[in-house]
Amino acid sequence: MLSLIREAVEKQMEKTRCHIFFTALFGSHRRGDYDTFSDIDLLIIHEDESERPTILDGLKSLERMLGKRIHANLFEIREFERRVRLHDYLLTSMIRDSSLIYGSREVFNKVEKEIKKRSSDEALKFNRQMGLETLNRALSFLNERKMAGSSTEKISWLIRSLNSYRLALGYLHASDLMRRTQEAISYADLTKTAVGSTLKEIANMERALKRGIKIDQRLLHRFIERPKKICII
């Protein structure tokens, strides 16, 4: 499957005629623990924001070609480099869990080296702020009006809220751990800490909801209510 994805991505990226620095594959298809419900997770770094619509159109063609949903994270190169310098938790997690499948090996290697550098106070503040903003987004997904639709819509909003909450916890705990270690922190790093079991529980609920598997409603309710109880100062 990996060679098929690599070949299809290369062909599609060339077709866009955009300046793409690199495309990396991460997640279950890179690790080999995917199933029929798993998305193909891509990190795409490109030259200019104006290229975004063309790249997204190309990804739709890629979905049809592979028969799989593409979950793509697109970053304009200048914003990407800024967030890498700030040891952005999300990007650190993706980069450490990724393999280059298209584009410049030199640029990709440079990014890997950058996240190995010592973290700054600015990086700590940035990750904490990203955590708070993402937590607010999780709360917005739990808006009663959004949750009042059909069963399918409710599940969709629940998945989005759980995903945002898990990401928010990641940013906030990464910031705290970064303060002690002075190193960039990834999701894999956090799974080895006290918050790891919570992150895994949320991820398992997201996975179950996407697959239509029945989950413990009491556990779900606990996680839905928890973001509302976090005090944002």
C-alpha positions as CSV (number, residue, x, y, z in Angstrom):
1,M,0.0,0.0,0.0
2,L,2.8,2.4,0.8
3,S,4.4,2.1,-2.6
4,L,1.0,2.7,-4.2
5,I,0.4,5.8,-2.1
6,R,3.9,7.1,-2.9
7,E,3.4,6.6,-6.7
8,A,-0.1,8.2,-6.7
9,V,1.0,11.2,-4.6
10,E,4.0,11.8,-6.8
11,K,1.9,11.7,-10.0
12,Q,-0.8,14.0,-8.5
13,M,1.6,16.5,-7.0
14,E,3.3,16.8,-10.4
15,K,-0.1,17.4,-12.1
16,T,-0.8,20.4,-9.8
17,R,2.2,22.3,-11.2
18,C,2.4,24.1,-7.8
19,H,5.7,24.7,-6.0
20,I,5.5,21.9,-3.4
21,F,8.5,21.6,-1.1
22,F,7.6,18.2,0.2
23,T,4.8,15.9,1.0
24,A,5.1,13.5,3.9
25,L,3.0,10.5,4.9
26,F,2.2,10.0,8.6
27,G,-0.3,8.1,10.7
28,S,-1.6,4.6,10.3
29,H,-0.7,4.1,6.6
30,R,2.9,5.0,7.3
31,R,3.0,2.7,10.4
32,G,1.1,-0.1,8.7
33,D,-1.7,-0.4,11.3
34,Y,-4.5,1.0,9.1
35,D,-7.8,-0.6,8.4
36,T,-10.6,0.0,5.8
37,F,-11.8,3.0,7.7
38,S,-8.4,4.7,8.0
39,D,-7.7,8.0,6.3
40,I,-4.4,8.7,4.5
41,D,-2.7,11.4,6.4
42,L,-0.5,13.8,4.5
43,L,1.6,16.8,5.4
44,I,2.1,19.1,2.4
45,I,4.4,22.2,2.4
46,H,3.9,24.6,-0.5
47,E,5.2,27.9,-1.6
48,D,2.2,30.3,-1.6
49,E,-1.3,30.4,-0.1
50,S,-2.8,31.0,-3.6
51,E,-1.8,27.5,-4.5
52,R,-4.0,25.9,-1.8
53,P,-7.2,25.6,-3.9
54,T,-5.3,23.9,-6.7
55,I,-3.7,21.4,-4.3
56,L,-7.0,20.6,-2.6
57,D,-8.6,19.9,-6.0
58,G,-5.7,17.6,-6.8
59,L,-6.3,15.8,-3.5
60,K,-9.9,15.1,-4.5
61,S,-8.6,13.3,-7.6
62,L,-6.1,11.4,-5.4
63,E,-9.0,10.2,-3.2
64,R,-10.8,8.9,-6.2
65,M,-7.6,7.2,-7.5
66,L,-6.8,5.5,-4.2
67,G,-10.4,4.9,-3.0
68,K,-9.5,6.4,0.4
69,R,-10.3,9.6,2.2
70,I,-7.3,12.0,2.3
71,H,-6.7,14.0,5.5
72,A,-4.3,16.6,4.4
73,N,-2.5,19.3,6.5
74,L,-1.4,22.1,4.2
75,F,1.1,24.8,5.3
76,E,2.6,27.7,3.4
77,I,6.3,27.5,3.7
78,R,6.9,30.7,5.7
79,E,4.2,29.8,8.3
80,F,5.5,26.3,8.4
81,E,9.0,27.4,9.1
82,R,7.8,29.8,11.8
83,R,5.9,27.1,13.6
84,V,8.7,24.6,13.4
85,R,11.0,27.2,15.0
86,L,8.5,27.5,17.8
87,H,8.4,23.7,18.2
88,D,4.7,23.5,17.4
89,Y,3.3,20.4,19.1
90,L,1.1,19.4,16.2
91,L,3.9,19.7,13.6
92,T,6.5,18.1,15.8
93,S,4.1,15.1,16.2
94,M,3.5,14.8,12.5
95,I,7.1,15.2,11.5
96,R,8.4,12.6,14.0
97,D,5.7,10.2,12.7
98,S,6.3,10.8,9.0
99,S,8.2,9.6,6.0
100,L,9.0,11.7,3.0
101,I,7.1,10.5,-0.1
102,Y,7.6,13.4,-2.5
103,G,9.8,16.5,-2.8
104,S,13.0,17.8,-1.3
105,R,14.9,15.5,1.1
106,E,17.1,18.5,2.0
107,V,14.1,20.6,3.2
108,F,12.7,17.7,5.1
109,N,16.0,16.9,6.8
110,K,16.4,20.6,7.7
111,V,13.0,20.5,9.5
112,E,14.0,17.3,11.4
113,K,17.1,19.0,12.6
114,E,15.2,22.2,13.6
115,I,12.9,20.4,16.0
116,K,15.9,18.9,17.8
117,K,17.1,22.3,18.9
118,R,16.6,23.7,22.4
119,S,13.2,25.1,23.0
120,S,12.8,28.9,23.7
121,D,10.5,30.7,26.1
122,E,8.6,31.9,23.0
123,A,8.0,28.3,22.0
124,L,6.5,27.6,25.4
125,K,4.2,30.5,25.2
126,F,3.2,29.7,21.7
127,N,2.2,26.1,22.5
128,R,0.2,27.2,25.5
129,Q,-1.7,29.8,23.5
130,M,-2.4,27.2,20.8
131,G,-3.7,24.9,23.4
132,L,-6.1,27.5,24.8
133,E,-7.3,28.5,21.3
134,T,-7.9,24.8,20.4
135,L,-9.7,24.2,23.6
136,N,-12.1,27.1,22.8
137,R,-12.6,25.4,19.4
138,A,-13.5,22.2,21.1
139,L,-16.1,24.0,23.2
140,S,-17.6,25.6,20.1
141,F,-18.1,22.2,18.5
142,L,-20.2,21.3,21.6
143,N,-22.6,24.2,20.9
144,E,-26.1,23.0,21.6
145,R,-27.4,24.2,18.2
146,K,-24.8,22.1,16.4
147,M,-25.6,19.1,18.5
148,A,-29.3,19.3,17.9
149,G,-29.2,17.8,14.4
150,S,-29.5,14.3,13.1
151,S,-27.7,11.3,14.7
152,T,-25.0,11.4,11.9
153,E,-24.5,15.1,12.5
154,K,-24.2,14.7,16.2
155,I,-21.5,12.0,15.8
156,S,-19.6,14.2,13.3
157,W,-19.6,17.1,15.9
158,L,-18.6,14.7,18.7
159,I,-15.7,13.4,16.7
160,R,-14.5,17.0,15.9
161,S,-14.9,18.1,19.5
162,L,-13.0,15.1,20.9
163,N,-10.3,15.6,18.3
164,S,-9.9,19.3,19.2
165,Y,-10.0,18.5,22.9
166,R,-7.2,15.9,22.5
167,L,-5.2,18.3,20.5
168,A,-5.7,21.1,23.1
169,L,-4.6,18.8,25.9
170,G,-1.5,17.9,23.8
171,Y,-0.5,21.5,23.3
172,L,-1.1,22.4,27.0
173,H,0.8,19.4,28.4
174,A,3.5,19.7,25.7
175,S,4.1,23.3,26.9
176,D,4.5,22.2,30.5
177,L,6.8,19.3,29.6
178,M,8.8,21.6,27.3
179,R,9.4,23.9,30.2
180,R,11.2,21.1,32.1
181,T,13.0,19.4,29.2
182,Q,13.7,22.4,26.9
183,E,12.9,20.1,24.0
184,A,10.2,19.8,21.3
185,I,7.4,17.5,22.5
186,S,5.3,15.2,20.3
187,Y,2.2,13.1,20.8
188,A,4.4,10.0,21.2
189,D,6.3,11.7,24.0
190,L,3.1,12.5,25.9
191,T,1.8,9.0,25.6
192,K,4.6,8.0,28.0
193,T,3.5,10.5,30.6
194,A,0.6,10.7,33.1
195,V,-1.7,12.3,30.5
196,G,-0.9,9.5,28.0
197,S,-3.8,7.3,29.1
198,T,-6.3,10.1,28.7
199,L,-5.1,11.0,25.2
200,K,-5.3,7.3,24.2
201,E,-8.8,7.0,25.6
202,I,-10.0,10.0,23.6
203,A,-8.3,8.7,20.5
204,N,-10.0,5.3,21.0
205,M,-13.4,7.0,21.3
206,E,-12.8,9.0,18.1
207,R,-11.8,5.8,16.3
208,A,-14.9,3.9,17.6
209,L,-17.3,6.7,16.6
210,K,-15.8,6.8,13.1
211,R,-16.4,3.1,12.8
212,G,-19.9,3.0,14.2
213,I,-18.8,1.0,17.2
214,K,-20.8,1.4,20.4
215,I,-18.9,3.1,23.2
216,D,-19.4,3.7,26.9
217,Q,-21.8,6.6,27.1
218,R,-20.7,7.5,30.7
219,L,-17.1,7.7,29.5
220,L,-18.2,9.8,26.5
221,H,-20.2,12.2,28.8
222,R,-17.2,12.6,31.1
223,F,-15.0,13.7,28.2
224,I,-17.6,16.0,26.7
225,E,-18.1,17.8,30.0
226,R,-14.4,18.0,30.9
227,P,-13.4,20.8,28.5
228,K,-16.2,22.9,29.9
229,K,-14.7,22.7,33.4
230,I,-11.2,23.8,32.4
231,C,-10.7,27.4,33.6
232,I,-9.1,29.6,30.9
233,I,-7.2,32.5,32.4
